[in-house]
Amino acid sequence: MSRRDPERSLSVPLRLVGDGQLEWSATVTASDLVERDSPDALRIADVEVPLDSDVAVRLSLELISGELSVAGQLTATWKGPCARCWLPLDGEVRTTVREVFTAEPREGEQYRLDPEHADLVPMVREAVLLELPIEAIPCPHADPCPNLPSEFAQFHDDSVHDDTALDDSAELADPRWAALEALRGHPDESS
């Protein structure tokens, strides 16, 4: 059996906590957080924490009446596409955790505490996944994004505010909206 490096482990022996408080820091790779049943990256939609990237964990652990109170901060990096132009982006997740580990956890509220150690992996994995951006990843470029096709750039340009710009692009309109456009009418027409 190989010895695990305590600086790269999220299995905390309870004997180290004892009756006091333990400050626990570790840096693990994202691959250490992946569930055995699904060896995919930590992913939400198109955003993921690459398996070879580091996840930094700084926690304070305290045993209170047979339960382990865990509080601290997690930091990880993510990669994903811009929601507008699909250029690759990366960012950082910083999240604070405050959780309870107990021998008989309530589903979705607490984590399992084994008699001799606390496995922090499920908590860290869930906290990182919950903080990943889901939809609108901001484009790294100013409006309008130079990577957008010109017919879409006008919709992201803050200087376009009047209906004349929309009328100039009528040939770009989706024909499925024609019936609604006909009902729209003009302000000078009577209803």
C-alpha positions as CSV (number, residue, x, y, z in Angstrom):
1,M,0.0,0.0,0.0
2,S,1.5,3.3,-1.0
3,R,1.5,6.3,1.3
4,R,-0.5,9.3,0.2
5,D,1.0,12.7,0.3
6,P,-0.9,14.7,3.0
7,E,-0.4,17.8,0.9
8,R,-2.3,16.2,-2.0
9,S,-5.0,14.3,-0.1
10,L,-8.5,15.1,0.9
11,S,-8.8,12.3,3.4
12,V,-8.3,13.9,6.8
13,P,-7.6,11.5,9.8
14,L,-9.8,12.5,12.7
15,R,-7.0,11.9,15.2
16,L,-5.3,15.0,13.8
17,V,-8.4,17.1,14.7
18,G,-8.7,15.7,18.2
19,D,-10.5,18.0,20.6
20,G,-9.3,21.2,19.0
21,Q,-9.3,22.9,15.6
22,L,-7.2,21.9,12.6
23,E,-6.2,24.1,9.7
24,W,-6.0,21.9,6.6
25,S,-4.5,22.9,3.3
26,A,-4.0,20.7,0.3
27,T,-3.6,21.1,-3.4
28,V,-5.1,18.2,-5.5
29,T,-5.6,17.7,-9.2
30,A,-9.1,17.8,-10.5
31,S,-8.8,14.2,-11.5
32,D,-8.7,13.4,-7.8
33,L,-12.2,14.8,-7.5
34,V,-13.8,12.8,-10.3
35,E,-16.2,10.0,-9.3
36,R,-15.0,6.5,-10.1
37,D,-18.3,5.7,-11.9
38,S,-17.9,8.6,-14.3
39,P,-14.2,9.4,-15.1
40,D,-15.2,12.6,-17.1
41,A,-13.9,16.0,-16.2
42,L,-15.7,18.2,-13.8
43,R,-18.1,19.7,-16.2
44,I,-21.3,21.8,-16.4
45,A,-22.5,22.2,-20.0
46,D,-19.5,23.5,-22.0
47,V,-17.5,24.6,-19.0
48,E,-15.1,22.3,-17.3
49,V,-12.3,22.1,-14.7
50,P,-9.5,20.3,-16.7
51,L,-8.4,17.0,-15.1
52,D,-4.8,18.1,-14.9
53,S,-5.5,21.4,-13.2
54,D,-5.0,22.1,-9.5
55,V,-7.7,22.6,-6.9
56,A,-6.5,24.5,-3.8
57,V,-8.3,23.7,-0.5
58,R,-7.9,25.7,2.7
59,L,-10.1,24.5,5.5
60,S,-10.7,24.8,9.2
61,L,-11.9,21.5,10.8
62,E,-13.4,21.2,14.2
63,L,-15.0,18.2,16.0
64,I,-18.1,19.2,17.9
65,S,-20.2,16.5,19.7
66,G,-19.2,13.8,17.3
67,E,-19.8,15.9,14.2
68,L,-17.1,17.5,12.1
69,S,-17.6,21.2,11.1
70,V,-15.7,22.2,8.0
71,A,-15.3,25.8,6.8
72,G,-12.9,27.4,4.4
73,Q,-12.2,28.3,0.8
74,L,-11.7,26.4,-2.5
75,T,-10.0,27.7,-5.6
76,A,-10.0,26.0,-9.1
77,T,-9.6,27.1,-12.7
78,W,-12.1,26.4,-15.5
79,K,-12.1,26.5,-19.3
80,G,-15.0,27.1,-21.6
81,P,-16.2,28.9,-24.7
82,C,-17.5,32.5,-24.8
83,A,-21.3,32.4,-25.0
84,R,-21.2,34.9,-27.9
85,C,-18.3,34.1,-30.1
86,W,-17.1,30.7,-28.9
87,L,-13.5,31.8,-28.4
88,P,-11.9,29.7,-25.6
89,L,-11.9,31.4,-22.2
90,D,-10.6,30.5,-18.8
91,G,-11.4,31.7,-15.4
92,E,-11.1,31.0,-11.7
93,V,-13.6,29.6,-9.2
94,R,-13.3,30.9,-5.7
95,T,-15.9,29.6,-3.3
96,T,-16.5,29.4,0.4
97,V,-17.7,26.2,2.1
98,R,-19.4,25.6,5.5
99,E,-20.5,22.0,5.9
100,V,-21.1,19.4,8.5
101,F,-19.9,15.8,8.4
102,T,-21.7,13.2,10.6
103,A,-22.0,9.4,11.0
104,E,-25.7,9.5,9.9
105,P,-26.0,12.3,7.4
106,R,-29.3,13.8,6.1
107,E,-29.5,13.4,2.3
108,G,-28.4,16.6,0.6
109,E,-27.7,18.4,3.9
110,Q,-24.6,16.7,5.4
111,Y,-21.7,14.5,4.4
112,R,-20.7,11.1,5.8
113,L,-18.1,11.0,8.5
114,D,-16.3,7.7,8.9
115,P,-15.0,6.7,12.4
116,E,-11.4,7.3,11.5
117,H,-11.4,9.9,8.7
118,A,-13.3,12.5,6.8
119,D,-13.4,12.2,3.0
120,L,-13.6,15.8,1.8
121,V,-13.7,14.8,-1.9
122,P,-17.6,14.8,-2.3
123,M,-17.9,18.2,-0.7
124,V,-15.1,19.8,-2.7
125,R,-16.4,18.3,-6.0
126,E,-19.9,19.6,-5.4
127,A,-18.8,23.1,-4.3
128,V,-16.6,23.5,-7.4
129,L,-19.3,22.3,-9.7
130,L,-21.9,24.6,-8.2
131,E,-19.7,27.6,-8.8
132,L,-18.9,27.0,-12.5
133,P,-20.5,29.4,-14.9
134,I,-23.4,27.8,-16.8
135,E,-24.6,30.1,-19.6
136,A,-23.3,33.6,-20.2
137,I,-19.6,33.6,-20.0
138,P,-18.5,37.1,-20.8
139,C,-16.7,37.8,-24.0
140,P,-13.2,38.9,-23.6
141,H,-13.7,41.5,-26.3
142,A,-15.4,44.9,-26.1
143,D,-18.8,45.3,-27.8
144,P,-19.2,44.5,-30.5
145,C,-17.1,41.3,-30.4
146,P,-14.8,41.3,-33.5
147,N,-15.3,37.5,-33.8
148,L,-19.1,37.8,-34.3
149,P,-20.4,37.7,-37.9
150,S,-21.3,41.3,-39.0
151,E,-25.1,40.5,-39.1
152,F,-25.0,39.6,-35.3
153,A,-22.6,42.4,-34.2
154,Q,-25.3,45.1,-34.5
155,F,-27.3,43.4,-31.8
156,H,-24.5,43.7,-29.3
157,D,-23.5,47.3,-30.3
158,D,-24.7,49.7,-27.6
159,S,-25.0,52.5,-30.2
160,V,-27.8,50.8,-32.0
161,H,-31.0,51.9,-30.3
162,D,-33.4,53.0,-33.0
163,D,-35.7,51.0,-35.3
164,T,-34.0,52.3,-38.5
165,A,-31.0,50.0,-37.9
166,L,-33.4,47.0,-37.6
167,D,-35.2,48.0,-40.8
168,D,-31.9,48.1,-42.7
169,S,-31.4,44.4,-41.8
170,A,-34.8,43.2,-42.9
171,E,-33.4,40.8,-45.4
172,L,-31.6,39.1,-42.4
173,A,-34.9,38.5,-40.5
174,D,-36.1,35.0,-40.0
175,P,-39.1,34.4,-42.2
176,R,-40.8,32.5,-39.4
177,W,-41.3,35.9,-37.6
178,A,-43.0,37.5,-40.7
179,A,-46.5,37.0,-39.3
180,L,-45.6,38.7,-36.0
181,E,-43.8,41.5,-37.9
182,A,-47.0,42.2,-39.9
183,L,-49.0,42.5,-36.7
184,R,-46.5,44.9,-35.2
185,G,-47.7,47.8,-37.4
186,H,-46.2,51.3,-37.3
187,P,-46.8,53.9,-34.5
188,D,-48.4,56.4,-37.0
189,E,-51.1,53.9,-38.0
190,S,-54.3,53.7,-36.1
191,S,-55.3,50.4,-34.4
